[in-house]
């Protein structure tokens, strides 16, 4: 039998290390269970994906300025032409594969600003051409949420209907798709794919004793809050800065963490505003880097969803500065539902109160996270076993099938 041709698809290699972590988890599974598979990517940052993961990659969009605002007539025309060219490009790429995997991330949500003719359109082209050419498209461990914008909702609903396989990272995501008119009777809920990544090995601490990791974000609200974006950002930045200043005032070393290239200026602004040698910005290029920082910290306070996943995975007491229901859901599943704080109403005094309560219960919280991580790890193993059984020839996945049958 010829090798199975597998494509991976998404905004991968574009500067968001959470997205890349989901890709890394899927590639790890493919290399362990389907080593003969021929894998390549259609993604946002092909050069970065090829350099980091060693697989061929093609740019997701023909027009390189796809995610920049088009203000001139030439840019508008180029972007419009790109939409037509991408139909042909996506169809040709999809047709060459037996299976295309969309690895995790919030591809079915608009909790951050998103235009319908950006990634939702690209995902629709993938799923539609997959159905046309008989290529199995799998949405694996994805996140979803209610979508207010009608064109985005329509594209997302049809993309999901046309996919050959669907699974979700939480029950809330599956419920959201059901509410949007998708038949989810055969769809399963597992866990975020990032929980499949290895935890950091014990080694030299990343920071001094008593360190607090604070994950920051270039947060401007959701897709439906564009008219309040700057107000929301100022409130978030001010509240977070005051919180970090209070920690430094108590003599606590603070490591500012990011999860996307867009977050780097936010971390720099907070460091400069606090102006203390106790506040430093960590250089994190991967989720492995994030987990190393977090494993060595006493406590983590974080905004980005995959920063939370990393902190919870390494078992460090965590407080979520939550910008969407997915963060609240994750924290509740890991036994920390009471330690969520709304990003839109960042209040330094309230954050400090929650932070100090969390630290008082540190030993108890660490024990809870240790137990919950065992459960989550088992759910991710079941996800990959189910994926192999659904998408690959029966003869190609004996080990995955055997694990799926193991209680």
N, C-alpha and C positions, 0 to 999 in steps of 0.2 A: 504494500500500500504506500502511496506517496505521502509525504509529511502533510499534516494539517496546516493550512495557511491561516494564521491568526493575526488580526489587526487590533490595535488598541486605539481609542479615539477620545479626544477631549481637549480641554484647555490645559495641556500638559507641557511642562518646560517653559511656562510663561511667567515664572517668578513667584507662583504660589506654591509653597513647599508642602501644603496639605494635599493639593491635587497630585503632586509628584509622589507623595507618600502612598497614596492609593494605587498609583501605577506601579510603584516598587513592590507592593504587596502582591499584586496580580502577576507581575513578572516572576516573583519568587515562587509562586504556585506553579506557573507554567514550566519553569526550569526544573522544578522538583518532580512534577507529576507527568509532564508532557515534554520531555527534553528534545524530542525530535520535531516539535512544532516549529514552523518558520514564522517569526514574529516581526512585524513592523508597525509603524504608528502614523496616524494622520492627526496632527496636533498643533497647538499654538506656537510652540518653540522647538522646532525640529532639531536645530543645532544643539541645543542643551540636552534634549532627550538622547540623541545619538552619542554625545560626549559622555554623558553620565551613565547611561544604561546599555550602550553598545548595540543598539538596534537601529536599522534604517528608519528614517522618519521623513514625512512630507508635510509641508506647511498646510494648515487647515484651510486658510483662505487665500485665494489668488491675490487679492488686493492687500498689500502690506499695512495699509492704514485703516484696516477694518474697524479697530476698536478706538480710533481717534475720531473726534467730532469733525465732520466735514463742513467747513464754513464757506469754501470757495466753490464756484460752479464746476471747475475741473475735478475737484475732490469728490463732489456729489456724483458727477457722471461716472468717475472711476469706481466709486463704491457701488453704484447701481449696476455697472457692467460686471463687477466682481460677483454679484449675486447670480447672474446668468452663467458666467464661466464656472462658478463653483458647483452648479448642477452637473455639468459634464465631468469636472474633476472628481467630485465625490462619487458619482456613479462609476467612473472608471476604476477608482481605488477600491470601492466596495466590492465590485464584481470580481476582483482578483482573489478574494478571501473566502474561506469556508465559514469562518466565525469572526465577528467583530465584537470586542468587549469594550464597553464604556465603564471604566473602573471607578466606582464609588463617586464621591463628591456630590454637591447639591445641584445636580444637572436639571432637576425638575422643580426648582424653586426660584423665587425672586426676592429673597431676603436682603439682597444687595442690589444696587441699581443695575438694570439689565434691559437692553432694547430687544424687541422681538426679532428684528432682522439680523441680530448678532448670533450668539451661540444657539438660541432656540431654533432659528432657521437652519443652522448647520446640522443640528441633531435631527431635525425633521428630514433633511435630505438624506442623511445616513439611513434612518429607519425606513424611509420610503423606497430608496434604491435597494436596500437589503431585501425587502419584501419582493421587489420587482425581479431581482436576479437570484433569489433563493439563498442569499447569504444570511446566516443566523446572527441576528444582532442581540446582544445581551446587555441589559442595564443591570449591573451587578452591585448590590449594596448601596444603592443611590439614596440621596435625600430628596424629599419632595415637600411642598407646602402649597397652601391655597394661593392662587394667582389672580390678582384683580384685573390686570390689563388683558382685554379680550383677545387681541392677536396673539399675545404670548401664551395665554391659556389655551387657545385653539391649537397652536403649533405643538405645545407640550402634550396636550391630550392625544393628538394623532400620533406623535412620536412614540408615546407609551403604548398605544394600541397596536402599532405596527411592529414593535419589538418582539422577537421570538421568545425572549426570556427576561423576566423581571424579578428582582429581589430588592429589599429595602433595608436601610440601616436601623430603622425604628418603626414602631407601629403607627406613629403619627404620620409618617410619610405615606404608608400604604393607605391609611384612612383618607389622606388628602387626595390621592389619585382616585379613590373610589368616589369621593364627593364630586370630583370633576367628570365623572361619567365613564371611568375605566373599569372594566371587569377585573377585579383583583382576586377572584375566588381561588386561583391557582398560584398566586404570588405569595412568597414567603418573606418573613422578617428574620434577619440574622443580627449582624452588628456591623459597625463601621470597619472597613477593610484595614484601616491603620492599626487596629488591635492585633493584626497578624504579624506586624513587624517585630523584630527582636528587640527586647529591652537592652539598655546599655549594660555592658559588663562593669563589675566593680573596679574602680581604679582611683586615680587622683581626683579629689573634689574639684568641681568646676569653679567654685567660689569659696570665700571664707565662711566660717561657722555663723549660723544665724541668717544666712542669705535668704532674701525673698525674691522670687522671680515674678516679674510683672509683665505679662504679655499685652502689648498694645496693638492698636489697629487704626487704620485710616478710615474711621467709621463716620458715615454721613447719613445713616438711616437706610430705609428700605427703598425698593423701586417705587412704592406709592407715596414716598415722602420727599420727593425731589424739591418741592417748594419750600421745605424746611431744612434742607440738607446742611446749610452752613450753620444754622442755629443749633442743630443737633450735634454737629461736629465740635463747635465751640464749647458746648456744655460738657460733652464727653472729655475733651482735652483738658478743660479746666478742672473737672472733678478728679480725673486721673492724676494730674499734676499735683494737686493739693494732697492727694493720698500718698503719693511717692514722697513729697516733701515731709509729710508727717512721719513716715517710716524712717527717713534719713535723720529727722530730728530726734527720733528715739534711738539713734545709733545703729540702725539695721542696714547692712549692705543690701543694695537693690540692683538686680540684674534686669535690665529692660530687654524683652524678647520681641521679635517680630515673626510674622508668618507669611509675609508677602513683601515684595520689593516696595510696594506702596506704603508700607508701614514704617520704613526706615526714617523718613523725615519726621514722623510723629515721635518716634523714640528720641531722635536728636533734639526736637523741640522741648520735650519733657526734661531731658538731661540738662539742657542749657538753662531752662527756667528754674530748676531746683538748684543747680550750681553747687553740687556737693561732691567731694571725692568718693563718697559712699555709693554714688549712683553711676553705673556704667552700662554701656550698651553691648550686649553679647553679639558676636558674629556667628549667625546660624544659617547655614546653607541647606540644611536638610532636617527632616524630623529626627534623625539620629542625633544631630547636634542639639536640637531642642530637648530631647529626652535626657541627654547627658547633663545639660544645665539643670533641668528640673529634678532629676534624681538626686542631685547634690544639695538641693535647696531644702530649707525647713518647710516652706509654704509657697504655693503658686497662686497668683491672682491673674486671670487671663480672660481675654475677650474672644479672640478667634476660635472657631469651633475646634479645629485640629490642634490648637495649643492645649485646649481642654482635654482632648483625647489623649495627647501625649502625657500630660500631667497625671491623669487618672491611671493610665497604663503603668507608669512607673511607681504608682502608689503614694505619691506625695499629696498631702492635704491641699485641697484646691477650692478656690472661691471663683465663681464664674461671674464676669461682668457681661451679662447676657444680652445679645442683640436680637435673638429670635427664639421661638419655641423649641427649636432643635437642641439648643444648649440646655434649656430647662429640663427637657426630656432626658437627655444624656445624664445630667447631674442626678436626677431622680432615680434613674436606673442603677446608678453607681452608689446610691445611698446618701447622696449629698444634696438632696433637693432643697433644703433650707438655706443653702449657701449660694444663692443666686442673687445678683444685684442688677437692675435694669441699666443697660448702657446709655439709654436715652435720658435717664435721670441720674447720672453719675453724681453721687453725693458722698464727698470724702468722709464726713463724720459717720454716716451710716456704714460705709465701707470699712472704716476702722473698727467699728463695733462688731461687725460680722467677722472680720479678720481675727480680732482678738478672741472671740468665742471659738472660732475654728482652731486656733492655736492651743487653746485650753483643752480641746478634745483631740489633740493630735494623735496620741497613741491609739485611741479608739477608732479614729478615722482611718488610720493606716491599716488596722486589722480588717475593717470593713472593706476597704479597697482591695486588699489581698484576696478576700473571699469572692468579691464580685468579679475580679479579673479572671479567676478560674472559670467562672460561668461564661464570661464573654469570649475567652479563648476557645472554649468548646463550641460556641455558636459560630465563630469564624471558621473553624475546621469543618463544621457541617455545611457552611456556605460553599466552601471550595469543593467539597465532595459532591454536593448537589450540582454545582456548575459543571464539573467534569461529566457527571452522569447525563446532564441535559444536552450538552453541546458537543461532546467528543464521541467518536466511535467507541462502542462497548469494549473492544479489544484494547483500547488505548488507555483505559483508566482502572485497571484492577486494584491498584493500591488505594486510589481515592474511594472506590466503591467499598472496599473492605473497611475503611475507616468510617464511612457513613453508617455501616451496619453495627459498628462498635458502640455500645451504650455509653 
